[in-house]
């Protein structure tokens, strides 16, 4: 029996890594009129924006999905402060009865080039106060996402997705310079500023508190072997990613910073 499998985010960086012949769709979480093709699918991979309205909008989507064909929702979650929102989404999904799989990533992936490295200013933004983060090869993430589709053994599970090495912002600076990307300065910022979130709602305020733990408690996402253990992935080093995937990240998809 064939299934309709729909992926959002084809024009994002992670979307460049998917190999399967899926029904790639664009949608606007704020516009229910764009949801129909997703609701007519058996399995859906959702890229969710980072905005102050994400939690309530995703809940509305899930409510619609409860009366739809959807048998499996796959999403990218978070091991960083944004996990606060995803934890609530996961619980809502569990109560809905729709099987889900969440791939929870650390703050450092190929978003170095969409969130942190500013080419024109040769500046590297640091929103972790030099706390380390485990790099994740996007090839590993995309492979795991594709392997889990409509597989019951992966239903209602969260996988901690990291590579096998921690990097500080100083490490990233050194590697970028070595690979031909000059860095004149490292500038402190916050994740909320990068994603243009106002400190007005409780979730955003709590995420700011979680982010401060990078400084006050030296907290950072630990290394996990989930992707290797459950999906048999083998990741590249950060240096290899930069060398081999320039054609992808140099396109700097404008909206990637919101995903």
Order of alpha helices (4+ residues) and beta strands (2+ residues): beta-beta-alpha-beta-alpha-beta-alpha-beta-beta-beta-beta-alpha-beta-beta-alpha-beta-alpha-alpha-alpha-alpha-alpha
